[in-house]
Amino acid sequence: MVDVFSGDLAWYFAGPALGLLIVGLFALVNQPLGASGAYVQTASMAKRRSGVVTWRVWYFIGIFVGGSLVTGVLGSTAEFRPGYNALTDVFPLPVVVLMVFAGATLLGYGAAVAGGCTSGHGMCGTAQRSPASVTVTATFMATAIATTFVLRLLTGGEL
């Protein structure tokens, strides 16, 4: 089983598969695939609101269950690089915690203001040729490029 997850999924497989998933969802249920939409639906279900789209709740749960299963299956047999090791190599842990908290807060605020998350706008919204999604995706990308540039300047190129 570990051999199945031994390397990265090739772009020429993952890209078309994701594209087919997005188009298939629009064709079958006329709804976009997006993490923030799944979160909103899960929160609505937890608050016992009506009109919850059940598949989105299962999608949200699957993100966590899938990540936990892969981590459990691979365990110590694979080389993992936790997401913040590069930052903790350069900045003290309290600074990294503040950076991650600030980033998560800004991300949540931005998703609320933009009416969706990066995956929803970037993949589904642009596929629908939504001018708002194209604008928001360009903003996401410009912000990521600027942030990377600033981090490289602050760390002398270590990040």
C-alpha positions as CSV (number, residue, x, y, z in Angstrom):
1,M,0.0,0.0,0.0
2,V,2.9,2.4,0.8
3,D,4.1,2.0,-2.8
4,V,0.9,3.6,-4.1
5,F,1.8,6.8,-2.4
6,S,5.6,6.7,-2.9
7,G,5.8,9.7,-5.2
8,D,4.0,12.7,-6.5
9,L,1.0,12.3,-8.7
10,A,2.1,13.2,-12.3
11,W,0.7,16.5,-13.5
12,Y,-0.6,15.0,-16.7
13,F,-2.8,12.7,-14.7
14,A,-3.8,14.9,-11.8
15,G,-4.6,18.0,-13.9
16,P,-7.0,16.3,-16.4
17,A,-8.6,14.3,-13.5
18,L,-9.3,17.5,-11.6
19,G,-10.6,19.1,-14.7
20,L,-13.0,16.2,-15.3
21,L,-14.1,16.3,-11.7
22,I,-14.9,20.0,-11.9
23,V,-16.7,19.7,-15.3
24,G,-18.5,16.5,-14.0
25,L,-19.8,18.3,-10.9
26,F,-21.2,21.1,-13.0
27,A,-22.8,18.6,-15.4
28,L,-24.3,16.5,-12.7
29,V,-25.3,18.9,-9.9
30,N,-24.5,22.4,-11.3
31,Q,-22.2,23.2,-8.3
32,P,-18.6,24.2,-8.1
33,L,-16.0,22.3,-6.1
34,G,-14.5,24.4,-3.4
35,A,-13.2,24.0,0.1
36,S,-14.8,27.0,1.6
37,G,-18.2,26.0,0.2
38,A,-17.8,22.6,1.8
39,Y,-16.8,24.3,5.1
40,V,-19.9,26.5,5.0
41,Q,-22.2,23.5,4.3
42,T,-20.6,21.5,7.2
43,A,-21.1,24.5,9.6
44,S,-24.7,24.8,8.4
45,M,-25.3,21.1,9.1
46,A,-23.7,21.4,12.5
47,K,-26.1,24.3,13.2
48,R,-29.0,22.2,12.0
49,R,-29.9,24.6,9.2
50,S,-32.0,23.4,6.3
51,G,-30.9,23.2,2.7
52,V,-27.5,21.6,3.4
53,V,-25.8,20.0,0.4
54,T,-24.8,16.7,1.9
55,W,-22.1,15.8,-0.7
56,R,-20.2,18.9,0.3
57,V,-20.2,17.9,4.0
58,W,-18.8,14.5,3.0
59,Y,-16.2,16.2,0.8
60,F,-15.1,18.4,3.8
61,I,-15.0,15.4,6.1
62,G,-13.0,13.4,3.4
63,I,-10.3,16.1,3.4
64,F,-9.5,15.3,7.0
65,V,-10.1,11.6,6.9
66,G,-8.0,11.2,3.7
67,G,-5.1,13.2,5.2
68,S,-5.2,11.2,8.4
69,L,-5.4,7.9,6.5
70,V,-2.4,8.7,4.3
71,T,-0.4,9.9,7.3
72,G,-1.3,6.8,9.2
73,V,-0.5,4.4,6.3
74,L,2.8,6.1,5.4
75,G,3.7,6.9,9.0
76,S,7.5,6.7,9.4
77,T,8.1,4.8,6.1
78,A,8.0,8.0,3.9
79,E,9.9,11.2,4.0
80,F,7.5,13.9,5.2
81,R,8.2,17.6,5.2
82,P,5.9,19.4,7.5
83,G,4.6,22.6,6.0
84,Y,6.4,25.0,8.3
85,N,9.9,23.5,8.6
86,A,11.3,26.0,6.2
87,L,9.9,28.9,8.2
88,T,11.1,27.5,11.6
89,D,14.6,27.0,10.1
90,V,14.7,30.8,9.6
91,F,12.4,32.3,12.2
92,P,11.8,31.5,15.9
93,L,8.8,29.4,16.5
94,P,6.7,32.2,18.2
95,V,7.2,34.3,15.1
96,V,6.1,31.4,12.8
97,V,3.0,30.8,15.0
98,L,2.1,34.5,14.6
99,M,2.8,34.4,10.9
100,V,0.6,31.4,10.4
101,F,-2.2,32.8,12.6
102,A,-2.1,36.1,10.7
103,G,-2.1,34.3,7.4
104,A,-5.0,32.1,8.3
105,T,-7.0,35.0,9.5
106,L,-6.3,37.0,6.3
107,L,-7.2,33.9,4.3
108,G,-10.5,33.4,6.0
109,Y,-11.4,37.1,5.8
110,G,-10.4,37.1,2.1
111,A,-12.5,34.1,1.3
112,A,-15.5,35.7,3.0
113,V,-15.0,39.0,1.2
114,A,-14.3,37.3,-2.2
115,G,-17.3,34.9,-1.8
116,G,-15.1,31.8,-2.0
117,C,-11.6,30.3,-1.6
118,T,-8.6,30.0,-3.9
119,S,-9.7,26.6,-5.1
120,G,-13.2,27.6,-5.8
121,H,-12.3,30.8,-7.7
122,G,-9.1,29.6,-9.3
123,M,-10.4,26.3,-10.7
124,C,-14.2,26.6,-10.9
125,G,-14.8,30.3,-11.2
126,T,-12.2,30.8,-13.9
127,A,-13.5,27.7,-15.7
128,Q,-16.9,29.5,-15.8
129,R,-15.1,32.6,-17.2
130,S,-16.4,34.6,-14.2
131,P,-14.8,38.1,-14.3
132,A,-14.9,38.2,-10.5
133,S,-13.1,34.9,-10.2
134,V,-10.4,35.9,-12.7
135,T,-9.9,39.2,-10.7
136,V,-9.7,37.4,-7.4
137,T,-7.4,34.7,-8.7
138,A,-5.1,37.3,-10.1
139,T,-5.1,39.0,-6.7
140,F,-4.3,35.7,-5.0
141,M,-1.4,35.1,-7.3
142,A,0.0,38.7,-7.1
143,T,-0.2,38.5,-3.3
144,A,1.6,35.1,-3.3
145,I,4.3,36.4,-5.5
146,A,4.7,39.6,-3.4
147,T,4.8,37.6,-0.2
148,T,7.5,35.2,-1.6
149,F,9.5,38.2,-2.7
150,V,9.3,39.9,0.7
151,L,10.2,36.6,2.5
152,R,13.3,36.1,0.2
153,L,14.4,39.7,1.0
154,L,13.9,39.2,4.8
155,T,15.7,35.9,4.9
156,G,18.5,36.7,2.5
157,G,17.2,34.1,0.0
158,E,16.9,31.2,2.5
159,L,13.2,31.0,1.8
